[in-house]
Amino acid sequence: MNLKALVAVTGKPGLFKLIGQNKGGFVLESLDDQKIKSVVNPATTKLATLEDITVFGSEDELKLTDILERMKTHGEVPHAKSDGKTLRQFFREVAPAHDEERVYASDIKKIINWYHIIKELPLFNEEAQPVDDDAAADGI
């Protein structure tokens, strides 16, 4: 799963693909059918790449990418508008170590909604690019 260019934007529903940067900020494209392009200012808007998002765990934080992988192999994923009890039970199966007191139903709905958005994208089945430690150390 290669989710490097996908971001969540504070205050905006859905997910976006980071396609560039200009002097006004980051250029994003919505992942829906409309493919709306917009520019967001990093000084006033928070962006989080899906690779960097974590979920509260009972001991350690859980990586969103790991949860999405488990959802992918789980098979039947409920709709985000299902009742809270169904969503919580599903989340217990795909993220059994999540902290049930700090992970709210709204968080679970958002993650399931994101899954349904990205599951049809080609990059969902791509392998993540390994990080070259030598290149990272050299600043390349």
Buried (B, 14 or more C-beta within 10 A) or exposed (E): BBBBBBBBBEEBEEBBBBEEEEEEBBBBBBBEEEEEEEBBEEEEBEBBBBBBBBBBBEEEEBBBBBBBEBBBEEEEBBEBEBEEEEBBEBBEEBBEEBBEEEBEEEBBBBBBBBBEBBEEBEBBEEEEEEEEEEEEEEEE
